């Protein structure tokens, strides 16, 4: 994160991070308020009530995409930490591919 703020500039980086926080906070509050008014419903049920069957599928899709994103991030985090442990603890510079296969996007 610090490198991203340095690359984007202090003003834009801080502004974008603040705006992201405000939007996330607003959406979380609205989601909790709507769930509080409909006791016992899951988020997919709220999507179906507000937008019909398409809303239910959209909520399910975006929940799945978010979970996959967390899984990929956690896997890379663990692999990079294992690589650092091997380098610092044993002096062995093992490629990260031994711990996880990075995705090639080209």
N, CA, C and O atoms as CSV, one atom per row, in Angstrom:
chain,resi,resn,atom,element,x,y,z
A,1,UNK,N,N,0.808,-1.197,0.000
A,1,UNK,CA,C,0.000,0.000,0.000
A,1,UNK,C,C,0.854,1.266,0.000
A,1,UNK,O,O,0.539,2.181,-0.761
A,2,UNK,N,N,1.914,1.380,0.803
A,2,UNK,CA,C,2.698,2.617,0.752
A,2,UNK,C,C,3.282,2.900,-0.622
A,2,UNK,O,O,3.339,4.057,-1.039
A,3,UNK,N,N,3.721,1.855,-1.342
A,3,UNK,CA,C,4.271,2.070,-2.675
A,3,UNK,C,C,3.185,2.567,-3.629
A,3,UNK,O,O,3.454,3.399,-4.495
A,4,UNK,N,N,1.964,2.062,-3.474
A,4,UNK,CA,C,0.872,2.520,-4.326
A,4,UNK,C,C,0.568,4.000,-4.092
A,4,UNK,O,O,0.311,4.738,-5.044
A,5,UNK,N,N,0.597,4.431,-2.849
A,5,UNK,CA,C,0.355,5.846,-2.550
A,5,UNK,C,C,1.497,6.698,-3.093
A,5,UNK,O,O,1.272,7.791,-3.611
A,6,UNK,N,N,2.724,6.191,-2.972
A,6,UNK,CA,C,3.869,6.930,-3.510
A,6,UNK,C,C,3.765,7.058,-5.025
A,6,UNK,O,O,4.055,8.119,-5.578
A,7,UNK,N,N,3.355,5.987,-5.700
A,7,UNK,CA,C,3.240,6.015,-7.161
A,7,UNK,C,C,2.105,6.920,-7.628
A,7,UNK,O,O,2.227,7.586,-8.656
A,8,UNK,N,N,1.000,6.949,-6.880
A,8,UNK,CA,C,-0.149,7.747,-7.310
A,8,UNK,C,C,-0.057,9.195,-6.855
A,8,UNK,O,O,-0.741,10.060,-7.403
A,9,UNK,N,N,0.759,9.462,-5.885
A,9,UNK,CA,C,0.863,10.811,-5.335
A,9,UNK,C,C,0.086,10.887,-4.031
A,9,UNK,O,O,-0.924,10.206,-3.853
A,10,UNK,N,N,0.564,11.714,-3.137
A,10,UNK,CA,C,-0.039,11.786,-1.807
A,10,UNK,C,C,-1.476,12.275,-1.855
A,10,UNK,O,O,-2.340,11.713,-1.182
A,11,UNK,N,N,-1.746,13.302,-2.630
A,11,UNK,CA,C,-3.089,13.864,-2.660
A,11,UNK,C,C,-4.081,12.883,-3.284
A,11,UNK,O,O,-5.126,12.603,-2.696
A,12,UNK,N,N,-3.764,12.362,-4.463
A,12,UNK,CA,C,-4.685,11.440,-5.129
A,12,UNK,C,C,-4.806,10.128,-4.352
A,12,UNK,O,O,-5.910,9.601,-4.211
A,13,UNK,N,N,-3.704,9.598,-3.851
A,13,UNK,CA,C,-3.743,8.342,-3.101
A,13,UNK,C,C,-4.594,8.448,-1.846
A,13,UNK,O,O,-5.420,7.578,-1.572
A,14,UNK,N,N,-4.390,9.521,-1.084
A,14,UNK,CA,C,-5.174,9.710,0.143
A,14,UNK,C,C,-6.644,9.975,-0.188
A,14,UNK,O,O,-7.535,9.487,0.507
A,15,UNK,N,N,-6.898,10.749,-1.250
A,15,UNK,CA,C,-8.284,11.029,-1.645
A,15,UNK,C,C,-8.999,9.764,-2.101
A,15,UNK,O,O,-10.141,9.524,-1.711
A,16,UNK,N,N,-8.341,8.959,-2.917
A,16,UNK,CA,C,-8.951,7.724,-3.409
A,16,UNK,C,C,-9.196,6.747,-2.269
A,16,UNK,O,O,-10.226,6.073,-2.241
A,17,UNK,N,N,-8.261,6.667,-1.330
A,17,UNK,CA,C,-8.444,5.773,-0.195
A,17,UNK,C,C,-9.581,6.259,0.697
A,17,UNK,O,O,-10.364,5.445,1.188
A,18,UNK,N,N,-9.686,7.558,0.916
A,18,UNK,CA,C,-10.787,8.105,1.700
A,18,UNK,C,C,-12.135,7.890,1.035
A,18,UNK,O,O,-13.106,7.534,1.702
A,19,UNK,N,N,-12.203,8.102,-0.271
A,19,UNK,CA,C,-13.442,7.875,-1.005
A,19,UNK,C,C,-13.832,6.399,-0.975
A,19,UNK,O,O,-15.007,6.068,-0.820
A,20,UNK,N,N,-12.866,5.530,-1.120
A,20,UNK,CA,C,-13.132,4.096,-1.047
A,20,UNK,C,C,-13.678,3.716,0.332
A,20,UNK,O,O,-14.606,2.914,0.435
A,21,UNK,N,N,-13.104,4.289,1.382
A,21,UNK,CA,C,-13.596,4.022,2.733
A,21,UNK,C,C,-15.034,4.501,2.890
A,21,UNK,O,O,-15.874,3.776,3.423
A,22,UNK,N,N,-15.325,5.720,2.427
A,22,UNK,CA,C,-16.677,6.257,2.579
A,22,UNK,C,C,-17.716,5.423,1.825
A,22,UNK,O,O,-18.791,5.143,2.357
A,23,UNK,N,N,-17.399,5.027,0.595
A,23,UNK,CA,C,-18.332,4.204,-0.180
A,23,UNK,C,C,-18.528,2.828,0.450
A,23,UNK,O,O,-19.651,2.326,0.504
A,24,UNK,N,N,-17.460,2.222,0.921
A,24,UNK,CA,C,-17.565,0.921,1.579
A,24,UNK,C,C,-18.381,1.027,2.852
A,24,UNK,O,O,-19.213,0.163,3.128
A,25,UNK,N,N,-18.157,2.072,3.628
A,25,UNK,CA,C,-18.901,2.281,4.866
A,25,UNK,C,C,-20.389,2.489,4.579
A,25,UNK,O,O,-21.240,1.911,5.256
A,26,UNK,N,N,-20.700,3.307,3.584
A,26,UNK,CA,C,-22.087,3.566,3.228
A,26,UNK,C,C,-22.784,2.284,2.766
A,26,UNK,O,O,-23.899,1.991,3.198
A,27,UNK,N,N,-22.132,1.528,1.899
A,27,UNK,CA,C,-22.733,0.286,1.404
A,27,UNK,C,C,-22.923,-0.737,2.518
A,27,UNK,O,O,-23.940,-1.430,2.556
A,28,UNK,N,N,-21.959,-0.837,3.419
A,28,UNK,CA,C,-22.089,-1.783,4.530
A,28,UNK,C,C,-23.244,-1.378,5.445
A,28,UNK,O,O,-23.998,-2.238,5.900
A,29,UNK,N,N,-23.391,-0.091,5.718
A,29,UNK,CA,C,-24.505,0.369,6.559
A,29,UNK,C,C,-25.853,0.096,5.906
A,29,UNK,O,O,-26.787,-0.359,6.568
A,30,UNK,N,N,-25.956,0.374,4.605
A,30,UNK,CA,C,-27.212,0.107,3.892
A,30,UNK,C,C,-27.533,-1.385,3.871
A,30,UNK,O,O,-28.687,-1.780,4.037
A,31,UNK,N,N,-26.526,-2.196,3.669
A,31,UNK,CA,C,-26.731,-3.642,3.652
A,31,UNK,C,C,-27.182,-4.148,5.017
A,31,UNK,O,O,-28.085,-4.980,5.104
A,32,UNK,N,N,-26.565,-3.655,6.071
A,32,UNK,CA,C,-26.962,-4.077,7.418
A,32,UNK,C,C,-28.358,-3.558,7.783
A,32,UNK,O,O,-29.115,-4.254,8.460
A,33,UNK,N,N,-28.703,-2.350,7.343
A,33,UNK,CA,C,-30.046,-1.834,7.603
A,33,UNK,C,C,-31.100,-2.660,6.884
A,33,UNK,O,O,-32.141,-2.972,7.461
A,34,UNK,N,N,-30.846,-3.013,5.647
A,34,UNK,CA,C,-31.832,-3.801,4.903
A,34,UNK,C,C,-31.936,-5.209,5.469
A,34,UNK,O,O,-33.023,-5.786,5.487
A,35,UNK,N,N,-30.845,-5.762,5.923
A,35,UNK,CA,C,-30.897,-7.090,6.530
A,35,UNK,C,C,-31.585,-7.030,7.884
A,35,UNK,O,O,-32.267,-7.981,8.269
A,36,UNK,N,N,-31.422,-5.943,8.607
A,36,UNK,CA,C,-32.076,-5.800,9.906
A,36,UNK,C,C,-33.583,-5.679,9.786
A,36,UNK,O,O,-34.313,-6.121,10.673
A,37,UNK,N,N,-34.060,-5.083,8.693
A,37,UNK,CA,C,-35.506,-4.949,8.515
A,37,UNK,C,C,-36.153,-6.253,8.071
A,37,UNK,O,O,-37.361,-6.423,8.233
A,38,UNK,N,N,-35.387,-7.164,7.522
A,38,UNK,CA,C,-35.887,-8.472,7.080
A,38,UNK,C,C,-35.165,-9.548,7.890
A,38,UNK,O,O,-34.155,-10.088,7.440
A,39,UNK,N,N,-35.666,-9.855,9.057
A,39,UNK,CA,C,-35.003,-10.796,9.969
A,39,UNK,C,C,-34.925,-12.197,9.366
A,39,UNK,O,O,-35.883,-12.677,8.760
A,40,UNK,N,N,-33.787,-12.839,9.536
A,40,UNK,CA,C,-33.612,-14.229,9.155
A,40,UNK,C,C,-33.334,-14.479,7.689
A,40,UNK,O,O,-33.266,-15.637,7.275
A,41,UNK,N,N,-33.170,-13.440,6.888
A,41,UNK,CA,C,-32.906,-13.635,5.465
A,41,UNK,C,C,-31.409,-13.605,5.187
A,41,UNK,O,O,-30.651,-12.909,5.862
A,42,UNK,N,N,-31.005,-14.360,4.197
A,42,UNK,CA,C,-29.625,-14.346,3.741
A,42,UNK,C,C,-29.458,-13.214,2.725
A,42,UNK,O,O,-30.439,-12.617,2.279
A,43,UNK,N,N,-28.199,-12.926,2.365
A,43,UNK,CA,C,-27.947,-11.855,1.401
A,43,UNK,C,C,-28.528,-12.194,0.028
A,43,UNK,O,O,-28.998,-11.303,-0.680
A,44,UNK,N,N,-28.501,-13.460,-0.350
A,44,UNK,CA,C,-29.094,-13.830,-1.636
A,44,UNK,C,C,-30.610,-13.610,-1.626
A,44,UNK,O,O,-31.196,-13.260,-2.650
A,45,UNK,N,N,-31.240,-13.816,-0.468
A,45,UNK,CA,C,-32.677,-13.548,-0.363
A,45,UNK,C,C,-32.961,-12.060,-0.526
A,45,UNK,O,O,-33.946,-11.677,-1.157
A,46,UNK,N,N,-32.104,-11.227,0.040
A,46,UNK,CA,C,-32.264,-9.781,-0.125
A,46,UNK,C,C,-32.110,-9.375,-1.585
A,46,UNK,O,O,-32.831,-8.502,-2.068
A,47,UNK,N,N,-31.173,-10.003,-2.286
A,47,UNK,CA,C,-31.011,-9.723,-3.709
A,47,UNK,C,C,-32.246,-10.115,-4.493
A,47,UNK,O,O,-32.652,-9.400,-5.409
A,48,UNK,N,N,-32.853,-11.253,-4.144
A,48,UNK,CA,C,-34.062,-11.693,-4.832
A,48,UNK,C,C,-35.232,-10.770,-4.528
A,48,UNK,O,O,-36.019,-10.462,-5.423
A,49,UNK,N,N,-35.362,-10.321,-3.273
A,49,UNK,CA,C,-36.454,-9.423,-2.905
A,49,UNK,C,C,-36.323,-8.059,-3.568
A,49,UNK,O,O,-37.325,-7.449,-3.940
A,50,UNK,N,N,-35.099,-7.582,-3.716
A,50,UNK,CA,C,-34.924,-6.231,-4.264
A,50,UNK,C,C,-34.893,-6.197,-5.785
A,50,UNK,O,O,-35.346,-5.220,-6.382
A,51,UNK,N,N,-34.363,-7.253,-6.435
A,51,UNK,CA,C,-34.219,-7.210,-7.892
A,51,UNK,C,C,-34.760,-8.442,-8.599
A,51,UNK,O,O,-34.588,-8.571,-9.811
A,52,UNK,N,N,-35.397,-9.335,-7.891
A,52,UNK,CA,C,-35.932,-10.532,-8.521
A,52,UNK,C,C,-34.883,-11.626,-8.627
A,52,UNK,O,O,-33.835,-11.554,-7.985
A,53,UNK,N,N,-35.168,-12.648,-9.448
A,53,UNK,CA,C,-34.226,-13.765,-9.577
A,53,UNK,C,C,-32.860,-13.348,-10.098
A,53,UNK,O,O,-31.847,-13.935,-9.718
A,54,UNK,N,N,-32.822,-12.336,-10.968
A,54,UNK,CA,C,-31.519,-11.862,-11.475
A,54,UNK,C,C,-30.681,-11.278,-10.343
A,54,UNK,O,O,-29.460,-11.432,-10.328
A,55,UNK,N,N,-31.329,-10.614,-9.407
A,55,UNK,CA,C,-30.616,-10.068,-8.261
A,55,UNK,C,C,-30.021,-11.156,-7.394
A,55,UNK,O,O,-28.913,-11.014,-6.877
A,56,UNK,N,N,-30.761,-12.248,-7.234
A,56,UNK,CA,C,-30.255,-13.369,-6.450
A,56,UNK,C,C,-29.010,-13.963,-7.111
A,56,UNK,O,O,-28.023,-14.253,-6.435
A,57,UNK,N,N,-29.060,-14.142,-8.424
A,57,UNK,CA,C,-27.910,-14.690,-9.136
A,57,UNK,C,C,-26.727,-13.723,-9.103
A,57,UNK,O,O,-25.580,-14.154,-8.987
A,58,UNK,N,N,-26.996,-12.419,-9.204
A,58,UNK,CA,C,-25.906,-11.440,-9.135
A,58,UNK,C,C,-25.227,-11.457,-7.773
A,58,UNK,O,O,-24.000,-11.412,-7.685
A,59,UNK,N,N,-26.024,-11.522,-6.712
A,59,UNK,CA,C,-25.443,-11.572,-5.369
A,59,UNK,C,C,-24.608,-12.834,-5.203
A,59,UNK,O,O,-23.495,-12.778,-4.680
A,60,UNK,N,N,-25.138,-13.971,-5.643
A,60,UNK,CA,C,-24.374,-15.217,-5.559
A,60,UNK,C,C,-23.083,-15.137,-6.364
A,60,UNK,O,O,-22.034,-15.592,-5.908
A,61,UNK,N,N,-23.158,-14.558,-7.563
A,61,UNK,CA,C,-21.978,-14.436,-8.413
A,61,UNK,C,C,-20.909,-13.571,-7.754
A,61,UNK,O,O,-19.742,-13.958,-7.697
A,62,UNK,N,N,-21.309,-12.397,-7.254
A,62,UNK,CA,C,-20.314,-11.494,-6.680
A,62,UNK,C,C,-19.762,-12.007,-5.350
A,62,UNK,O,O,-18.605,-11.742,-5.024
A,63,UNK,N,N,-20.564,-12.728,-4.585
A,63,UNK,CA,C,-20.028,-13.368,-3.379
A,63,UNK,C,C,-18.984,-14.416,-3.745
A,63,UNK,O,O,-17.953,-14.532,-3.083
A,64,UNK,N,N,-19.254,-15.175,-4.794
A,64,UNK,CA,C,-18.298,-16.186,-5.250
A,64,UNK,C,C,-17.009,-15.542,-5.738
A,64,UNK,O,O,-15.919,-16.001,-5.395
A,65,UNK,N,N,-17.121,-14.486,-6.534
A,65,UNK,CA,C,-15.931,-13.793,-7.042
A,65,UNK,C,C,-15.115,-13.204,-5.887
A,65,UNK,O,O,-13.886,-13.266,-5.901
A,66,UNK,N,N,-15.795,-12.638,-4.894
A,66,UNK,CA,C,-15.083,-12.067,-3.745
A,66,UNK,C,C,-14.340,-13.154,-2.971
A,66,UNK,O,O,-13.199,-12.947,-2.559
A,67,UNK,N,N,-14.970,-14.302,-2.771
A,67,UNK,CA,C,-14.315,-15.383,-2.038
A,67,UNK,C,C,-13.124,-15.929,-2.810
A,67,UNK,O,O,-12.100,-16.257,-2.211
A,68,UNK,N,N,-13.244,-16.030,-4.133
A,68,UNK,CA,C,-12.111,-16.493,-4.944
A,68,UNK,C,C,-10.963,-15.491,-4.852
A,68,UNK,O,O,-9.799,-15.885,-4.774
A,69,UNK,N,N,-11.286,-14.198,-4.859
A,69,UNK,CA,C,-10.250,-13.179,-4.717
A,69,UNK,C,C,-9.519,-13.279,-3.387
A,69,UNK,O,O,-8.295,-13.159,-3.338
A,70,UNK,N,N,-10.266,-13.498,-2.303
A,70,UNK,CA,C,-9.630,-13.667,-0.994
A,70,UNK,C,C,-8.760,-14.916,-0.968
A,70,UNK,O,O,-7.676,-14.908,-0.384
A,71,UNK,N,N,-9.227,-15.981,-1.593
A,71,UNK,CA,C,-8.468,-17.225,-1.632
A,71,UNK,C,C,-7.147,-17.043,-2.377
A,71,UNK,O,O,-6.102,-17.499,-1.914
A,72,UNK,N,N,-7.195,-16.383,-3.521
A,72,UNK,CA,C,-5.979,-16.163,-4.296
A,72,UNK,C,C,-5.006,-15.260,-3.531
A,72,UNK,O,O,-3.803,-15.522,-3.495
A,73,UNK,N,N,-5.531,-14.206,-2.925
A,73,UNK,CA,C,-4.676,-13.308,-2.144
A,73,UNK,C,C,-4.019,-14.007,-0.968
A,73,UNK,O,O,-2.835,-13.798,-0.706
A,74,UNK,N,N,-4.770,-14.830,-0.262
A,74,UNK,CA,C,-4.224,-15.552,0.893
A,74,UNK,C,C,-3.191,-16.580,0.451
A,74,UNK,O,O,-2.170,-16.758,1.117
A,75,UNK,N,N,-3.442,-17.257,-0.661
A,75,UNK,CA,C,-2.485,-18.244,-1.165
A,75,UNK,C,C,-1.164,-17.573,-1.533
A,75,UNK,O,O,-0.095,-18.081,-1.196
A,76,UNK,N,N,-1.234,-16.438,-2.223
A,76,UNK,CA,C,-0.007,-15.732,-2.587
A,76,UNK,C,C,0.711,-15.194,-1.347
A,76,UNK,O,O,1.940,-15.223,-1.279
A,77,UNK,N,N,-0.051,-14.707,-0.371
A,77,UNK,CA,C,0.543,-14.200,0.869
A,77,UNK,C,C,1.324,-15.306,1.582
A,77,UNK,O,O,2.453,-15.086,2.022
A,78,UNK,N,N,0.729,-16.482,1.696
A,78,UNK,CA,C,1.403,-17.601,2.363
A,78,UNK,C,C,2.633,-18.035,1.575
A,78,UNK,O,O,3.685,-18.297,2.157
A,79,UNK,N,N,2.504,-18.112,0.248
A,79,UNK,CA,C,3.642,-18.534,-0.572
A,79,UNK,C,C,4.799,-17.545,-0.469
A,79,UNK,O,O,5.955,-17.959,-0.371
A,80,UNK,N,N,4.508,-16.249,-0.488
A,80,UNK,CA,C,5.593,-15.269,-0.392
A,80,UNK,C,C,6.230,-15.282,0.995
A,80,UNK,O,O,7.435,-15.065,1.124
A,81,UNK,N,N,5.432,-15.536,2.032
A,81,UNK,CA,C,6.020,-15.653,3.370
A,81,UNK,C,C,6.898,-16.895,3.487
A,81,UNK,O,O,7.956,-16.844,4.114
A,82,UNK,N,N,6.471,-18.013,2.889
A,82,UNK,CA,C,7.315,-19.212,2.896
A,82,UNK,C,C,8.615,-18.964,2.136
A,82,UNK,O,O,9.675,-19.435,2.548
A,83,UNK,N,N,8.541,-18.238,1.045
A,83,UNK,CA,C,9.742,-17.901,0.288
A,83,UNK,C,C,10.687,-17.050,1.129
A,83,UNK,O,O,11.899,-17.268,1.112
A,84,UNK,N,N,10.142,-16.080,1.866
A,84,UNK,CA,C,10.966,-15.233,2.728
A,84,UNK,C,C,11.574,-16.025,3.876
A,84,UNK,O,O,12.727,-15.787,4.237
A,85,UNK,N,N,10.828,-16.961,4.458
A,85,UNK,CA,C,11.367,-17.798,5.540
A,85,UNK,C,C,12.531,-18.629,5.024
A,85,UNK,O,O,13.558,-18.742,5.693
A,86,UNK,N,N,12.380,-19.214,3.835
A,86,UNK,CA,C,13.466,-20.013,3.272
A,86,UNK,C,C,14.700,-19.163,2.979
A,86,UNK,O,O,15.830,-19.617,3.158
A,87,UNK,N,N,14.479,-17.928,2.527
A,87,UNK,CA,C,15.608,-17.050,2.219
A,87,UNK,C,C,16.298,-16.571,3.487
A,87,UNK,O,O,17.521,-16.646,3.598
A,88,UNK,N,N,15.519,-16.080,4.442
A,88,UNK,CA,C,16.102,-15.514,5.668
A,88,UNK,C,C,16.580,-16.601,6.633
A,88,UNK,O,O,17.621,-16.443,7.270
A,89,UNK,N,N,15.845,-17.684,6.746
A,89,UNK,CA,C,16.190,-18.718,7.721
A,89,UNK,C,C,17.245,-19.687,7.246
A,89,UNK,O,O,18.086,-20.132,8.027
A,90,UNK,N,N,17.205,-20.017,5.961
A,90,UNK,CA,C,18.101,-21.048,5.453
A,90,UNK,C,C,19.027,-20.554,4.350
A,90,UNK,O,O,19.877,-21.309,3.878
A,91,UNK,N,N,18.878,-19.302,3.932
A,91,UNK,CA,C,19.727,-18.760,2.886
A,91,UNK,C,C,19.468,-19.367,1.516
A,91,UNK,O,O,20.319,-19.297,0.629
A,92,UNK,N,N,18.305,-19.956,1.346
A,92,UNK,CA,C,17.971,-20.617,0.094
A,92,UNK,C,C,16.948,-19.776,-0.666
A,92,UNK,O,O,15.826,-19.571,-0.202
A,93,UNK,N,N,17.351,-19.297,-1.836
A,93,UNK,CA,C,16.457,-18.464,-2.650
A,93,UNK,C,C,15.626,-19.363,-3.568
A,93,UNK,O,O,15.974,-19.586,-4.727
A,94,UNK,N,N,14.531,-19.867,-3.025
A,94,UNK,CA,C,13.655,-20.775,-3.768
A,94,UNK,C,C,12.633,-19.945,-4.532
A,94,UNK,O,O,12.047,-19.021,-3.967
A,95,UNK,N,N,12.409,-20.252,-5.798
A,95,UNK,CA,C,11.397,-19.506,-6.560
A,95,UNK,C,C,10.000,-19.689,-5.960
A,95,UNK,O,O,9.692,-20.742,-5.400
A,96,UNK,N,N,9.174,-18.673,-6.079
A,96,UNK,CA,C,7.833,-18.729,-5.511
A,96,UNK,C,C,6.975,-19.794,-6.197
A,96,UNK,O,O,5.985,-20.252,-5.627
A,97,UNK,N,N,7.350,-20.187,-7.417
A,97,UNK,CA,C,6.613,-21.217,-8.137
A,97,UNK,C,C,6.621,-22.556,-7.410
A,97,UNK,O,O,5.757,-23.396,-7.660
A,98,UNK,N,N,7.583,-22.769,-6.515
A,98,UNK,CA,C,7.613,-24.011,-5.747
A,98,UNK,C,C,6.478,-24.047,-4.733
A,98,UNK,O,O,6.037,-25.125,-4.335
A,99,UNK,N,N,6.005,-22.887,-4.314
A,99,UNK,CA,C,4.960,-22.816,-3.298
A,99,UNK,C,C,3.580,-22.604,-3.909
A,99,UNK,O,O,2.584,-23.104,-3.385
A,100,UNK,N,N,3.518,-21.876,-4.993
A,100,UNK,CA,C,2.247,-21.710,-5.728
A,100,UNK,C,C,2.579,-21.309,-7.151
A,100,UNK,O,O,3.599,-20.667,-7.405
A,101,UNK,N,N,1.733,-21.682,-8.058
A,101,UNK,CA,C,1.953,-21.374,-9.468
A,101,UNK,C,C,1.332,-20.027,-9.772
A,101,UNK,O,O,0.108,-19.906,-9.724
A,102,UNK,N,N,2.135,-18.986,-10.090
A,102,UNK,CA,C,1.551,-17.686,-10.396
A,102,UNK,C,C,0.789,-17.715,-11.729
A,102,UNK,O,O,1.121,-18.478,-12.637
A,103,UNK,N,N,-0.218,-16.882,-11.817
A,103,UNK,CA,C,-1.052,-16.796,-13.006
A,103,UNK,C,C,-0.379,-15.893,-14.028
A,103,UNK,O,O,-0.017,-14.759,-13.715
A,104,UNK,N,N,-0.212,-16.381,-15.230
A,104,UNK,CA,C,0.361,-15.587,-16.320
A,104,UNK,C,C,-0.795,-14.987,-17.115
A,104,UNK,O,O,-1.619,-15.720,-17.661
A,105,UNK,N,N,-0.860,-13.670,-17.183
A,105,UNK,CA,C,-1.975,-12.975,-17.847
A,105,UNK,C,C,-1.595,-12.443,-19.228
A,105,UNK,O,O,-2.216,-11.494,-19.708
A,106,UNK,N,N,-0.607,-13.022,-19.864
A,106,UNK,CA,C,-0.245,-12.524,-21.193
A,106,UNK,C,C,-0.187,-13.640,-22.199
A,106,UNK,O,O,0.103,-13.401,-23.371
